[in-house]
Amino acid sequence: MATRVNADVQRARILDAALRRIAHGGIAELSLRKVAGESGINVGSVRHYFDGADALLTAAAAEAAKRIEARIDGSTIERLHGLRGEAAVEALLVLIEELLPGDEQRRTETIAVLELVVASRTRAPFAAAAAQMGRDLRDTLAVALHALGAADPTGDARFLASLIAGLTLDAITPHGDFGDAAGGAPTETSTARIRAVLRPQLRRVLGVSR
């Protein structure tokens, strides 16, 4: 049992290091050697768990997605049932903010997921993982929207998933206008601007008028 626990701890350290490297410099920073240096674990041990950078990126993005999902568990969805009006809008806003890069931890996680999704356009080994992440996001949103009484949970989930993807890209790169320098760390300004974009869209989806 101790060996299994130690192996799990070591693998977690490697994935944490991989996420930091991706957040720092993208997938170009994701070599076994660099992750070994970041984690303080020798490169041979890193190779024991991951046979190359592709396997490491897939695992790191999956770990990031798992952490994001853990913040939106069944009890979170259960609390949405029966909410209507502005209460429903605010509850959905809080849920969606867990999926966006609103603090350093979430920024690191969403960067890893986005790097894998972008890489999947030209690198077939990442396609299945990227597609599954998209399905999981849409499914989670559809369940939440159903609980909140949305008229078209499936269609609205597709819309919100696309909105989340666009906001994520704009929040972590210079492409957006959320008040962060060159897509840097989240600020109060960037958070407020993202909420200002989201609220009217959530009201529309939920049929709530001001």
Protein Blocks (a to p, Z undefined) as FASTA:
>chain_A
ZZmmmmmmmmmmmmmmmmmmmmmnojmlmcfklmmmmnopafklmmmmpgbfklmmmmmm
mmmmmmmmmmmcfklmmmmgopacjllmmmmmmmmmmmpcfbfklmmmmmmmmmmmmmmm
mmmklmmmmmmmmmmmmmmmmmmmmmnopablmlmmmmmmmmmmmmmmmmmpckbcnhpa
hhiacdfklmmmmmmmmmmmmmmmnopaZZ
